[in-house]
Amino acid sequence: MLHTKAMTKTTKRLGKAPMMSRNGRKAWGVYGEYTYSWYVQDGEIQCLHVRRSDQVPDAQTDYFPGCYLDNITQLLNYMCPPPPKYKVGSLVEGRAKQPKLTAYLAGKPGLVLSHLTYGGYMVLWADKTKSQVRERSLQLIA
């Protein structure tokens, strides 16, 4: 991704722009408890890295905390997860197009009890059973 687009996307999502190093090769910033950074080469971003702010790398012991991510969307979702698609208390049903769910949840109505991390939901089904279901396996009942 181009560096200018990454800066725009980061500023829009986090509310503040990352800082640039003096030579313009590294962008970095702090958001909440996370420190993030990436390098710029020929206008493209690379080596996207995120770690908790209280973790400090130590080259003498070969300790480098955090993780490297593939793209800017993964980096932003890691620090600031997107809002849930279905609110708690929403009436949903299992999607019929999901191959694994056709016999079990397809068309079965349920109530969203809670939102789990990264697109998961705890759903109370009509037969009074609870299960964890991914967002892509549900649809809203109109």
KELO-207813 format. One record per atom (N, C-alpha, C): residue in three letters; x, y, z. Coordinates in steps of 0.2 Angstrom, whole numbers, padded with zeros to 4 digits, always signed. Each point is the difference from the previous one (the first is absolute). Layout:
BEGIN
ALAXYZ
...
This chain:
BEGIN
MET+0004-0006+0000
MET-0004+0006+0000
MET+0004+0006+0000
LEU-0002+0005-0003
LEU+0004+0007+0000
LEU+0000+0003+0007
HIS+0006+0003+0001
HIS+0000+0003+0007
HIS-0005+0006+0001
THR-0001+0004-0005
THR-0005+0005+0001
THR-0007-0003+0001
LYS-0002-0005-0003
LYS-0007-0003+0002
LYS+0000-0003+0007
ALA+0006-0003+0002
ALA+0001-0003+0007
ALA-0001+0005+0005
MET+0003+0006-0001
MET+0000+0005+0004
MET-0007+0003+0001
THR-0004+0001-0006
THR-0007+0002+0000
THR-0004-0005+0004
LYS+0000-0006-0001
LYS-0004-0005+0003
LYS+0002-0001+0007
THR+0006+0001+0002
THR+0001+0000+0007
THR-0002+0006+0004
THR+0000+0006-0003
THR-0002+0006+0003
THR-0008+0000+0001
LYS-0003-0003-0005
LYS-0007+0000+0000
LYS-0003-0005+0005
ARG+0003-0006+0001
ARG-0002-0005+0004
ARG+0002+0001+0008
LEU+0006+0003+0001
LEU+0003+0001+0007
LEU-0001+0007+0002
GLY-0001+0005-0004
GLY-0001+0007+0002
GLY+0006+0004+0000
LYS+0006-0003-0001
LYS+0006+0004+0000
LYS+0005-0003-0005
ALA+0004+0004-0003
ALA+0005-0003-0005
ALA+0006-0002+0003
PRO+0003-0006-0003
PRO+0006-0002+0003
PRO+0006+0005-0001
MET+0005+0000+0004
MET+0006+0004-0001
MET+0005-0003-0005
MET+0004+0004-0003
MET+0005-0002-0005
MET+0007+0001+0003
SER+0004-0004-0001
SER+0007+0001+0002
SER+0003+0005-0004
ARG+0006+0003+0002
ARG+0003+0005-0004
ARG+0002-0001-0007
ASN+0002-0006-0002
ASN+0002-0001-0006
ASN-0006-0003-0005
GLY-0006+0000+0004
GLY-0006-0002-0004
GLY-0001-0007-0002
ARG+0004-0005+0003
ARG+0000-0007-0001
ARG-0005-0004+0005
LYS-0001+0003+0006
LYS-0004-0004+0004
LYS-0006+0004+0003
ALA-0006-0003+0000
ALA-0006+0003+0003
ALA-0001-0004+0006
TRP-0002+0004+0006
TRP-0002-0003+0006
TRP-0005+0004+0004
GLY-0003-0003+0005
GLY-0005+0003+0004
GLY-0002-0004+0006
VAL-0004+0003+0004
VAL-0002-0004+0006
VAL-0008+0001+0000
TYR-0003-0005+0001
TYR-0007+0000+0001
TYR-0002-0004+0006
GLY-0003+0003+0005
GLY-0002-0004+0006
GLY+0006-0003+0003
GLU+0000-0007+0001
GLU+0005-0004+0003
GLU+0005-0003-0006
TYR-0001+0002-0006
TYR+0004-0002-0005
TYR+0005+0005-0004
THR+0005-0003-0002
THR+0005+0004-0004
THR+0001-0003-0007
TYR-0001+0003-0005
TYR+0000-0002-0007
TYR+0005+0003-0004
SER+0002-0003-0005
SER+0005+0003-0005
SER+0000-0004-0006
TRP+0003+0004-0005
TRP+0001-0003-0007
TRP+0006+0004-0003
TYR+0003-0004-0005
TYR+0005+0004-0004
TYR-0002+0001-0007
VAL+0002+0006-0003
VAL-0001+0002-0006
VAL+0005-0001-0005
GLN-0001-0003-0006
GLN+0005-0001-0005
GLN-0003+0001-0007
ASP+0002+0005-0003
ASP-0002+0001-0007
ASP-0008+0002+0000
GLY-0002+0003+0006
GLY-0007+0002+0000
GLY-0005-0005+0003
GLU+0003-0006+0001
GLU-0004-0006+0002
GLU+0001-0001+0007
ILE-0004-0003+0004
ILE+0001-0002+0007
ILE+0002-0007+0001
GLN+0004-0002+0005
GLN+0002-0007+0001
GLN+0002+0000+0007
CYS+0000-0007+0002
CYS+0002-0001+0007
CYS-0005+0003+0005
LEU-0006-0001+0000
LEU-0005+0003+0004
LEU+0001-0004+0007
HIS+0001+0004+0005
HIS+0001-0004+0007
HIS-0004+0004+0005
VAL-0003-0004+0005
VAL-0003+0002+0005
VAL+0002-0004+0007
ARG+0000+0004+0005
ARG+0002-0003+0007
ARG-0003+0004+0005
ARG-0001-0003+0006
ARG-0002+0004+0006
ARG+0005+0005+0002
SER-0002+0006+0002
SER+0004+0006+0002
SER+0005-0002+0006
ASP-0002-0005+0004
ASP+0004-0001+0006
ASP+0005-0006-0001
GLN+0000-0002-0007
GLN+0005-0005-0001
GLN+0006+0003-0004
VAL+0006-0001+0002
VAL+0006+0003-0003
VAL+0004-0005-0003
PRO+0002+0000-0006
PRO+0005-0004-0003
PRO+0007+0000+0003
ASP+0003-0006+0000
ASP+0006-0001+0003
ASP+0005-0004-0005
ALA+0004+0003-0004
ALA+0004-0003-0005
ALA+0005-0005+0003
GLN+0002+0001+0007
GLN+0005-0004+0003
GLN-0003-0007+0002
THR-0006+0000+0001
THR-0003-0006+0002
THR-0004-0003-0006
ASP+0000+0003-0006
ASP-0004-0002-0006
ASP-0008+0000+0002
TYR-0002+0005+0003
TYR-0007+0001+0002
TYR-0003+0006-0004
PHE-0005-0002-0004
PHE-0003+0005-0004
PHE-0007-0001+0000
PRO-0004+0004+0005
PRO-0007-0001+0001
PRO-0004+0002-0006
GLY-0006-0002+0000
GLY-0005+0002-0005
GLY-0001-0004-0006
CYS-0003+0002-0005
CYS-0001-0004-0006
CYS+0001+0004-0006
TYR+0001-0003-0006
TYR+0000+0003-0006
TYR-0006-0002-0004
LEU-0003+0005-0003
LEU-0006-0001-0004
LEU+0001+0001-0007
ASP-0005-0003-0004
ASP+0000+0001-0007
ASP-0002+0006-0004
ASN-0005+0003+0003
ASN-0003+0006-0003
ASN-0002+0005+0005
ILE-0002+0006-0002
ILE-0002+0005+0005
ILE-0006-0001+0003
THR-0005-0003-0003
THR-0006-0002+0003
THR+0001-0005+0006
GLN+0004-0005-0001
GLN+0001-0004+0006
GLN+0003+0003+0005
LEU+0005+0005-0001
LEU+0003+0004+0005
LEU-0005+0004+0004
LEU-0005+0003-0003
LEU-0005+0005+0003
LEU-0005-0005+0004
ASN-0002-0005-0003
ASN-0005-0005+0003
ASN+0003-0003+0006
TYR+0007-0001+0001
TYR+0003-0003+0005
TYR+0000+0005+0006
MET+0001+0007-0001
MET+0000+0005+0005
MET-0007+0002+0002
CYS-0004+0001-0005
CYS-0007+0003+0000
CYS-0005-0004-0003
PRO-0003-0006+0003
PRO-0004-0004-0004
PRO-0006+0003-0002
PRO-0003-0002-0006
PRO-0006+0004-0003
PRO-0006-0002+0004
PRO-0005+0004+0000
PRO-0006-0001+0004
PRO-0004-0006-0002
PRO-0003-0003+0004
PRO-0004-0006-0002
PRO-0006+0001-0005
LYS-0001-0004-0004
LYS-0005+0001-0005
LYS-0007-0001+0003
TYR-0001-0005+0004
TYR-0007-0001+0004
TYR+0001+0003+0007
LYS-0005+0004+0002
LYS+0000+0002+0007
LYS-0003-0006+0005
VAL+0002+0001+0006
VAL-0003-0005+0005
VAL-0007+0001+0000
GLY-0004-0005+0000
GLY-0007+0000+0000
GLY-0003-0001-0007
SER+0004+0000-0005
SER-0002+0000-0007
SER-0003-0007-0001
LEU-0005+0000-0004
LEU-0003-0007-0003
LEU+0003-0002-0006
VAL+0004-0006+0000
VAL+0003-0002-0006
VAL-0002-0007-0002
GLU+0003-0002-0005
GLU-0002-0007-0002
GLU+0007-0003-0004
GLY+0000-0007+0000
GLY+0006-0003-0003
GLY-0001+0001-0008
ARG+0006+0002-0003
ARG-0001+0000-0008
ARG+0000-0006-0003
ALA-0004-0001-0005
ALA-0001-0006-0004
ALA+0005-0002-0004
LYS+0004+0005-0002
LYS+0006-0001-0005
LYS+0006-0002+0003
GLN+0000-0001+0006
GLN+0006-0003+0003
GLN+0000-0008+0000
PRO+0005-0003-0003
PRO-0001-0007-0001
PRO+0000-0004+0007
LYS+0004+0002+0004
LYS+0001-0004+0007
LYS-0007+0001+0004
LEU-0003+0005-0001
LEU-0006+0002+0004
LEU-0007-0002-0003
THR+0000-0002-0006
THR-0006-0002-0003
THR-0005-0004+0004
ALA+0003-0005+0003
ALA-0004-0005+0004
ALA-0001+0002+0007
TYR+0004+0004+0003
TYR+0000+0002+0007
TYR-0003+0007+0001
LEU+0002+0005-0003
LEU-0002+0007+0002
LEU-0004+0003-0006
ALA-0001-0002-0006
ALA-0003+0004-0005
ALA-0007+0001+0001
GLY-0001+0007+0000
GLY-0007+0002+0001
GLY-0003+0000+0008
LYS+0005-0002+0004
LYS-0002-0001+0007
LYS+0001+0007+0003
PRO-0006+0003+0004
PRO+0001+0006+0003
PRO+0003+0000+0006
GLY+0004+0005+0002
GLY+0003+0001+0006
GLY+0001+0007+0002
LEU+0002+0001+0007
LEU+0001+0007+0003
LEU+0007+0001+0001
VAL+0003+0005-0002
VAL+0007+0002+0002
VAL+0001+0002+0007
LEU+0004-0004+0004
LEU+0001+0001+0007
LEU+0006+0004+0001
SER+0005-0001-0003
SER+0006+0004+0001
SER+0005+0000-0007
HIS+0004+0005+0000
HIS+0005+0000-0005
HIS+0007-0002+0002
LEU+0003-0005-0004
LEU+0006-0003+0002
LEU+0005+0004-0004
THR+0007-0002+0000
THR+0005+0004-0003
THR+0000-0002-0008
TYR+0002+0004-0004
TYR+0001-0001-0007
TYR-0006-0003-0004
GLY-0006+0002+0001
GLY-0006-0002-0004
GLY-0004-0006+0003
GLY+0001-0002+0006
GLY-0003-0005+0003
GLY-0006+0002+0004
TYR-0005-0004+0001
TYR-0006+0002+0004
TYR-0002-0006+0004
MET-0003+0001+0006
MET-0003-0005+0004
MET-0007+0001-0002
VAL-0003-0006-0002
VAL-0007+0001-0002
VAL-0005-0005+0004
LEU-0005+0002+0002
LEU-0005-0005+0003
LEU-0005-0001-0005
TRP-0001-0007-0002
TRP-0004-0002-0006
TRP-0007-0002+0003
ALA-0005+0000-0004
ALA-0007-0001+0001
ALA-0001-0007+0004
ASP+0004-0005+0000
ASP+0000-0006+0003
ASP+0003+0000+0007
LYS+0002+0007+0002
LYS+0003+0001+0007
LYS+0007-0003+0001
THR+0004+0000-0006
THR+0007-0002+0000
THR+0004+0006-0001
LYS+0006+0000+0002
LYS+0004+0006-0001
LYS+0006-0003-0004
SER+0003+0004-0004
SER+0006-0001-0004
SER+0003+0006-0003
GLN+0007-0001-0001
GLN+0004+0005-0003
GLN+0000+0000-0007
VAL-0002+0005-0003
VAL-0001+0000-0008
VAL+0004+0006-0003
ARG+0003-0001-0005
ARG+0004+0006-0004
ARG-0005+0004-0003
GLU+0002+0006-0001
GLU-0005+0005-0003
GLU-0002-0002-0007
ARG+0004-0003-0004
ARG-0001-0002-0007
ARG-0006-0005+0000
SER-0001-0003+0005
SER-0005-0006+0000
SER-0007+0002+0002
LEU-0001+0007+0002
LEU-0006+0003+0002
LEU-0003+0005-0005
GLN-0006+0001+0000
GLN-0003+0005-0003
GLN-0006+0003+0004
LEU-0001+0006+0000
LEU-0005+0004+0004
LEU-0007-0002-0003
ILE-0005-0001+0005
ILE-0007-0001-0002
ILE-0003+0006+0000
ALA-0003+0002-0006
ALA-0003+0007-0001
ALA-0007+0000+0003
